[in-house]
Amino acid sequence: MKNEVSPLGTEKPEGPFVLLTLVGDGFIFDERHEIIRINGRPKQVGVKRNYFESDLGEGKAKYWTLDINEAQVFPSIDAATEQLCKLSRPHMIKIRKLTQEIK
């Protein structure tokens, strides 16, 4: 019997999207006064989500906000990725789909 493989396809994720990074109030140290690391990243206290707010252009200031309502919203994954590539340390920044909580 021949194994049939169904054809694969791709699908573009639907937006809107925001960029976020995690910021903390300080690092956690062990008894030897060394920074505790998890998966190579320093463990921090008081970690909060910090959302991308605006960009003043190439080589100019980038602004971040703790308020998701002030975050820049990207209509597509491509637009979010394009902005991500312009930022320093993109490996520390995540793209997340924006959702509306129903109360």
N, C-alpha and C positions, 0 to 999 in steps of 0.2 A: 504494500500500500504506500502510495506516495504522500509525503507530508506537503500539504498546501499551506502556504504562508499568505495570509491576507495582506493586501497592500497597505502600507503605512502612509499616513498623511500628516500634515501639520495644521495647526490652527493658531491664529494670532490671538493673544490674550486681549480681552475687552477691558477698557479703562473705566474710570479714571485712575491715575496712579500718583503717588507721592514718593519722594526720596526721604529716607530717614537714616539716622545714625544714633548710636547709643552713647550717652555721656554720663559720667559718674562724678561723685563729689570727691573721690579719693581712692587710693588703692588699699587692698587688704594685704597685710604682712603676716608672715609666720613667726614662730618663736625665735628664728635666727635673723629676723628683721629683713627677710627677702620677700619680694613681691610674689604672692601666690598667683600662679598661672593655670588657666584651664584651656586646653587645646592651643597652647602657645600665646594666648591673650591674657593680659593682666586682669585679675578679678577686681572689680570695683564695688564700692558701696554707693547707695543712693542713685542707682542708674535710672535715667529718664530717656524717653524718646525725644530726639531733636530733629525737627523737620526742616527741609530746605525751603527757604522763603523767597529769595531773589538773588540775582546775579547781575552785577553792574558791568559785566563785560570781561573780555580777555585780560588777564593779569590784574583785574580789579577785585574789589571786596565781594565776598559771598556771604549772604546773611542766612541765619538759621533761627528757628523759633521753637519753643516748647509747646506752643498752641497749634494744634492740628488745623484749626479754623483759619489760621494765617498762612498755612503752607501753600506753596505753589502747586497747582494741580495740573498734571500732564494728561492730555486726552488719549494718548496712545503709549504703548510700551516703547515704541521707537523714539518718541519725543523725550521720555524719561531717560532712556539709555543714552541719547545724544547729550543731555545735560550731565548725566553721571560721568561720561567720558571727559568732560571739561573740568571736573573737580579734582582736587588733590586727594590722594589716598582713596580712590574709588573702591578698593577692596574692603573698606570699612563702612561703606554706604550700601543700603539695601533699597530695592524698589518694592513697594507694597501697593496692592490694590486698595483704593479708598472705598469704604463701605459706609452705609448709613445705618445707624442703630435705631431700631424701632422700639419705642417705649410704650 
